[in-house]
Amino acid sequence: MEQKRLDECVQALNSRGVKLPCPRCGQKSFSIVAETIIPINDKPNVVAVGGPSIPTIIVACDNCGYITQHAQGPLGLLKEGGNNG
């Protein structure tokens, strides 16, 4: 992830008060790992390529590695005119 995009993600999380410690180990230090998508599939036994998805950022605890995902839409991180899922 480019530094500019990383800074945007950090700013978006901080502006919404995402500052609680890790729910697993209690540490307060996290890193943004990557951007990804969660595919939405209403047929659980069918593998679908393409279709609707939720763009997310992946955040990991720097101590224990616990991973969380945050939807980009509510954070204002969806890219204009880009492929957002």
URLINCOR-V944854 format. One record per residue. N is the residue number from 1. RES is the residue in one letter. PHI is phi as a letter, one per 40 degrees, with the letter a starting at -180 (none if undefined). PSI is psi in degrees with one decimal (NA if undefined). Layout:
n={N	N}
res={RES	RES}
phi={PHI	PHI}
psi={PSI	PSI}
This chain:
n={1	2	3	4	5	6	7	8	9	10	11	12	13	14	15	16	17	18	19	20	21	22	23	24	25	26	27	28	29	30	31	32	33	34	35	36	37	38	39	40	41	42	43	44	45	46	47	48	49	50	51	52	53	54	55	56	57	58	59	60	61	62	63	64	65	66	67	68	69	70	71	72	73	74	75	76	77	78	79	80	81	82	83	84	85}
res={M	E	Q	K	R	L	D	E	C	V	Q	A	L	N	S	R	G	V	K	L	P	C	P	R	C	G	Q	K	S	F	S	I	V	A	E	T	I	I	P	I	N	D	K	P	N	V	V	A	V	G	G	P	S	I	P	T	I	I	V	A	C	D	N	C	G	Y	I	T	Q	H	A	Q	G	P	L	G	L	L	K	E	G	G	N	N	G}
phi={none	c	d	c	c	d	c	c	c	c	c	c	c	c	c	b	g	c	b	c	c	d	c	c	b	g	c	b	b	b	b	c	c	a	b	a	b	b	c	b	b	c	b	c	c	b	c	b	b	g	g	c	a	b	c	b	b	b	b	b	c	c	c	b	g	d	b	b	b	b	c	c	d	c	c	g	b	c	c	c	g	c	c	b	h}
psi={133.4	151.3	-39.4	-44.4	-41.3	-45.3	-40.0	-42.8	-45.4	-45.3	-42.3	-43.5	-45.9	-39.1	-18.7	12.4	25.2	83.6	6.1	153.5	167.7	132.0	-14.6	-45.2	-11.0	-1.5	157.6	2.3	123.3	158.9	142.7	123.8	-47.0	175.2	146.3	-174.4	151.4	114.2	142.9	120.9	118.3	4.0	93.8	-22.7	11.8	129.6	121.4	138.9	130.2	-165.9	-172.7	150.8	165.8	112.5	133.4	165.2	142.8	128.3	134.5	141.9	132.4	-16.2	-55.9	-10.3	5.3	133.2	136.3	159.0	143.1	127.8	133.2	-32.3	-56.3	-21.5	-3.8	27.5	2.4	135.3	131.3	126.7	5.5	-178.6	100.9	12.9	NA}
